[in-house]
Amino acid sequence: MAGLNFRSLTISVAFIFTFLLFAAIATLFLLPKPSDVLEALKSEEMLYSLKLSLITASLSTVLVILMGVPIGYALSRFNFPGKSAVKSILDLPMAFPELVLGLALLLLFGRTPVGEALSDLGVRVVFTKLGIVVAQFFTALPYAVRVIYTTFEGISPRYELVARSLGYSEFETFRKVTLPMAKNGLLASTVISFARSMGAFGAVLILAGGSYMNTEILPVTLYLNISYGNIGMAITSGIVLVVVSFIAILLTERLEGGGSASVRG
């Protein structure tokens, strides 16, 4: 009887929280008039924000995957000095607020040797569109590395050993054996990276400035219009971001449903 009551309690808590969350999201879609949403979607500000968000998030995602794959593979396959420190530092951005990450990046690319070296080369990061990509990259990379690392961990090293015994080089083994087997995980990490980049706010606001019709991506549009009192535009921005997140979740679950390529032996 006690077990049944505990079971009912846990299920009830799950349903109550799910209902509250669903009600909050549904309100976002049901409160505004469809005509107001369509009008906001066709506005110059929204089109600019959406276009900039898609471009920067796409660039950030490509960079994240290019960087995340070797990092995830190195962490899953090799032992090297400082490995634990690397893993811990890579996980840090997931533990503290984006605003802190943005402040750290602002200081790094400001008046430091790194920032001054880039400035001498004519590369400006702070308060520019490049700053958006940089902020999105550092926001999404830890999540991508976590997924990619888990994916490579789930692939038995024996496949690679067999390939090496047949004469493949280390890189050929990685390219022709490991990468194809990690396809679902890599696609899932790509989707997650894109969604995180689209939704990045705090780091972008601090590093890129979030200025109107310049470095204004969708989360910044939501923030600016809330500040102006333009609730309709803010809600429309939120709807677009929710739709992107929902599509990302569906794609990720579908990819995960495909099953892992192998079982570690």
N, C-alpha and C positions, 0 to 999 in steps of 0.2 A: 504493500500500500504506500509506504514511504517512497519507494522507488518510482511508483506511478505518479505521485504528487510532484517529485523532483522533475520527472520527465515532462509533466504538464507545465511546470513552472518555466523550464528552459525554453520549451516550444512557444509558450505565451510571450516570453520576453522577446524572442526572435520575431514573432508576428507583430508585436506592438511597435518595435523599432522599425521594422520593414514598412509598416503602415505609415508611420510618421514621416519617414524618409520619402516614401512614394507620394504622400500628400503634399510635402514641400515641393517636390519636383513637378507634380501635376499642377500645382498652383501657378508655377512659372509659365506653363503653357495655357492654362485656362483663364487666368486673370486678364491678360490683354486681349483686345479685339483683333481678329485675324487681319483686318484691313490695316490696323495700326502697325502690326508686325511686318506686313508686306511693304508698307510705306517706308518703314525704317530700314528694311533690307535693301531698298532701292536708293537710299540716300547716299550722297557722295562720301560722307564720312564712313558709313558702314562698308561700302564697296572697297574703299581704300584700306580700311582696317582688315577686312577679310582677305584681300589680295596680299597685303603685307604679311599677314599671319601665315597664309599658305606657303608663300615663298620662303620666309625665314624658317618656318618649321620644317619644310622639306630639306633645306640646306643643312639645318642642324641635325636632322635625322641621318642624313648621309654621312656627316662627319662623326656622329655618335657611333654608327655601325662600323665605320672604317677604323675607329679607335677602339671600340668595345670588343670586337672579335679577337684581335691579338691579346688584349688584356685578359679577357675571359679565358682564352685558351692557355695563356701562360699560367694563370692562377690555378687552373684545373689540372694541368699536366706536369708542371715543373716545380721543384723545390729550389728556392734561392734565398739568399740573405735579405731580410726585411720583408718577406712575403706577408707575414701577419700585419705588419705596419701598413703595407700597401692596401690590403683588404680593408683594414679599419678606416684608413683615410678616405678611400673610395666610398665607403658607406656613410661617412659623416654628413654629406649634404642631405641625406634622407632623414637625418635625425634633428637638424636644426632648421629654423624658419628660412624661407627663401630670401627674406629681407637681409638676413645675416650673410647669406651667400652673396647677394648683390653688393653689400657693403664691402665684403672681402675682395670681390672682383674689382670694384671701383678703386679700392686702394692699390690693388696689384697693377692695374692698367693706368693708374694715375701717375703721381710723381715718385715712381720707383725705377730702378734700372730697367725693368721689363717695359714699363710704359714709355720711358724716355727712349729706349732703343727702337721701339715700334714707331714712336713719333719721328725719330730721325729718318726712318724709312718711309715716312709719309703715311703711316697707317694710324688712323684714329679709331679708338674703340669706344671711349667714353662719350655718351650722348650722341651716338650715331646708330645707323641701321646695323652696322657690323656688331655693335654692342648687343643688339637683340639676339643675333645668332650666337654670340659668345655666351650670353646669359642662358639661353635655351640649351645650348650644348652642355654646360656644366650642370644644369638642372636635370637633364634627361640621362646623362651618361651613367650615373650610379645605378639607375633602374635597369638600363640596358645591360650593363656589366653583370648585374645579379642574375638576370634571365639567361644570358649567354653562358655564364659560368656554370649555372645549374644544368644547362643543356649539354655542355661538353662533359660535365661530371657523369651524366647519364649514359654516355657512350663508352662502351668497354674499350680500354686501351689495347685489347688483344687484336682488334681489327687493324689497328695501326701497326702492331708488331708483325702481323702476317704480311701486310703490304710492304713493310721495310724488308722483310725476309725475301720478298719477291723482286727486290731491286729498286723499289721506289725510294727517292730521296725524302728527307723529312718534310720539305715543302710540298712535294708531289703527293705524299701521303695525306697531308693536311688538306690540300686542294681537291684531290680526287676521291678521298675516302671519308675524312672527317666532316668536311663542310656539307656534302650531300646528305649525310646522315643527320646533321644538325639543322636541316632546312626549316622544319617547323618552328624550332626554338628561335632561329634567326628572324624568321618572319614575324613571330610574336614580339620579339624585342624591337623590331622595326615599328610595328604598330604602336607599342607602348611608348616608344621614344617620340613618335610623331604626336601622340595625344598629350604627353607631358610637355612637349615643346609648345604646342598650341595653347596649353593652359598655363604656361609659365607667366607669373605676374610680378612677384616681389623682386626677384633678381633683375628682371627686365626693367622694372620701374626705377630701380636704383642705378643700374649701370647705363641704360640707354636713355633714361630721362622721361619716357612716356609722354612726349610732347605731341600736341594736337596735329594730326595730319602730317606727321613727320616720322616719329618712332611709335606710332599708335597701332598696337595690335589689339585683338579682340578683348583680352582681359583688361587692357588699359582703357579701351572704349567704354567698357562696363564701369570702370572706376571713375573715369572723367565725367560720364553722363550722370552717374549717381551724385557726384559732386555738384554738377550744374542743376540738378533737379529734373533732368530729362529722363524720367523713369521708363518711358516707352523704349527709347534707344538702349537703355541699360538692360531691360528685360530681353530685348531682341538679341543682344550680344550674349546674354546668358543662355538663351535657347540654342543658339548656334553652337556654343561650347558644349552644352549638354548633348546635343545630337552627335557631335564629333566624338565625345567620350563614349556614348552608347554604341556607336558603330565600332569603335576601338575594342570595347568589351566583347561585342559579338564576334568580331574577327579573331580576337585572342582565344576565346573559348572554343571557337571552331578549330583553330590550329592546334590547341592543346588536346582537343577531342580526337585529333588524328593519331594520337599516341606517340610515344617516344620511339626513336629509331631503334633502340636496342636496350637491353637490360645489362647493367654493369655486372661483370662476372668476376 
